[in-house]
Amino acid sequence: MTKEEKQEEKQLIETVDEEGNLVTFELFDILEFEDKEYALLLPSDSEDDNDEVVLMRLSKDGEDYLFEAIEDDEEFDKVSEYIENLDIDED
């Protein structure tokens, strides 16, 4: 597979950060937890394998998905812990 084909396979998501800047992420995975869907996103402009994964809640608006920041600390912590336990179970 060529580098161009790999680029085409990536699902890129554009969102706006807190300062109003357009940021592009690669969709890494979608998971369901407590009847909600969450997206794991990676910065698309970085070659660093140690970048942190960005966690966002997914909601559906008609045919479109919306990526929303998780404002509730308790919800964020519960989902993060769930994801960390998935990683441990896979090892």
N, C-alpha and C positions, 0 to 999 in steps of 0.2 A: 504494500500500500504506500502510495507516495505521500509526501508531506501535505500536498494540496488536498488529497482525498481525506486525510485525517482532519484537516481544518474544516472541510465541508461537513464531516460527521459531528463536529462539536456543536452543541446547542448554546448559542450565546444569548445572554440576557443583559439588557441595558436598564439601569436604574439610576436614580438621582440620590447622591449622598446628602448628609446633613448640611453641607455647605452649598448645595445646589449644583455640584459637579456631576456630569454624566460619567458613570462607571460601568464598565463592561465585565461581566462574569461569565464563566463557563458553567453550565449546569452539570454538576457532578452526579447527583442522585436525588430522587424524590422518595420520601418515606411517609408512612402513615403512623400516627401516634394519637391515641385517645380520640378517634374519629375526625382528626384534622390531618391535613397534608402539609409537609414541610420540605423545603428545598435546601440542598447542600450546594453551595456555590463556591467556585474558586476564582480568584482574580485572573482574568484572561491575558493580561499583559505581563505576567511574571513567569520567568523560567525557574524560579526558586521552588523546589519541591517541599520546602518547609513553611510555605505560606499557610496561614490559618484559613480554615473553611468558614464561610459565612453562612449562617443559619437564618432562613426566612420562612415565614408562614405563607402558604399558598391559599388563595381563595379564588373562587370562580366567579366571573362576571360575564354571564351569557356564555359565549364560546371561548372567551379569553381567560387566562390565568393572571392573577395579580400577585406580585411578590410584596409582602408586607413585613416591615420590621416587627420583631416581637418586643413590645413595650413592657409587658408584664414579666418581672424578674423571676417569679415563681414558675411561670410557664416555660420561660427560657431554660431555667435550671433543670426542670423535669425532662424536657426534650433533650438537652445536652447530656444528661445522665443516661437516658435511654440509648442515645447514639454511642456513648462511650462503652456501655455494656454490650452493644452489638459488636463493637470492635473486639472486645475481649472474647466474646463467644466465638468469633470467627477465627481467632488465633489457635 
